C-alpha cells in the first residue's frame, strides 16, 4: 500500500496494489475509486483532502482482529 499527497492539488491518492488502473468511478463528490482489469478496487483518490481528513500527510495502518468491528471513518464515505 502506498499513499501520496499532492498539496498543490490537495489530492490524496492511496494505492492498494501495483496493478494498472483500467477504470475509475466517482462514488461520492471528491471520492474516486480505481479498478483493475478484473474490476477489483486497487486504489482511491480523495480530492480536497485537507478538508476531509485530519492530516493528509499522516497515515496510520492497523492490522488485526481489533479493527474488524470498527465503523468507517466519518466524512470519507
C-alpha positions as CSV (number, residue, x, y, z in Angstrom):
1,X,0.0,0.0,0.0
2,X,1.2,3.5,-0.9
3,X,-0.2,6.9,-0.3
4,X,0.8,10.2,-2.0
5,X,-0.5,13.6,-1.1
6,X,-0.2,16.5,-3.6
7,X,-0.6,19.7,-1.6
8,X,-0.8,21.9,-4.7
9,X,-3.8,20.0,-6.0
10,X,-5.0,18.9,-2.4
11,X,-5.4,15.3,-3.6
12,X,-4.6,12.2,-1.5
13,X,-4.1,9.1,-3.6
14,X,-3.9,5.7,-1.9
15,X,-2.8,2.7,-4.0
16,X,-3.7,-0.7,-2.6
17,X,-1.7,-2.7,-5.2
18,X,0.8,-2.1,-8.0
19,X,-1.8,-3.2,-10.6
20,X,-2.6,-1.0,-13.6
21,X,-5.7,1.2,-13.3
22,X,-8.2,0.2,-16.0
23,X,-11.2,2.2,-14.8
24,X,-12.2,4.9,-12.3
25,X,-15.5,5.8,-10.8
26,X,-16.5,8.7,-8.7
27,X,-18.6,7.2,-5.9
28,X,-19.2,10.5,-4.0
29,X,-18.1,14.1,-4.5
30,X,-14.3,14.2,-4.4
31,X,-14.0,10.4,-3.8
32,X,-12.8,8.3,-6.8
33,X,-12.1,4.5,-6.8
34,X,-9.6,2.9,-9.2
35,X,-10.2,-0.6,-10.6
36,X,-8.0,-3.1,-12.2
37,X,-9.0,-5.1,-15.3
38,X,-10.9,-7.6,-13.2
39,X,-13.0,-4.9,-11.5
40,X,-11.1,-5.2,-8.2
41,X,-10.6,-1.9,-6.3
42,X,-6.9,-1.1,-6.3
43,X,-6.9,2.5,-5.1
44,X,-8.8,5.6,-4.2
45,X,-8.4,9.3,-4.6
46,X,-9.6,11.9,-2.2
47,X,-10.0,15.4,-3.6
48,X,-9.9,18.4,-1.3
49,X,-8.2,16.0,1.1
50,X,-7.2,18.7,3.6
51,X,-11.0,19.3,4.2
52,X,-11.8,15.6,4.5
53,X,-9.0,14.0,6.6
54,X,-7.3,15.2,9.8
55,X,-3.8,15.2,8.2
56,X,-3.3,14.2,4.6
57,X,0.5,13.8,5.3
58,X,-0.1,11.2,8.0
59,X,-1.5,7.7,7.6
60,X,-1.9,5.0,10.3
61,X,-2.2,1.4,9.2
62,X,-3.7,-1.0,11.7
63,X,-3.9,-4.7,11.1
64,X,-5.6,-7.2,13.4
65,X,-8.9,-8.5,14.7
66,X,-9.3,-5.4,16.9
67,X,-10.3,-3.5,13.7
68,X,-13.0,-5.8,12.4
69,X,-15.9,-4.1,14.0
70,X,-14.9,-0.5,13.7
71,X,-17.2,1.7,11.6
72,X,-15.8,3.5,8.6
73,X,-14.2,6.9,9.2
74,X,-16.7,9.7,9.2
75,X,-16.7,12.2,6.4
76,X,-15.0,10.0,3.8
77,X,-17.8,7.6,2.7
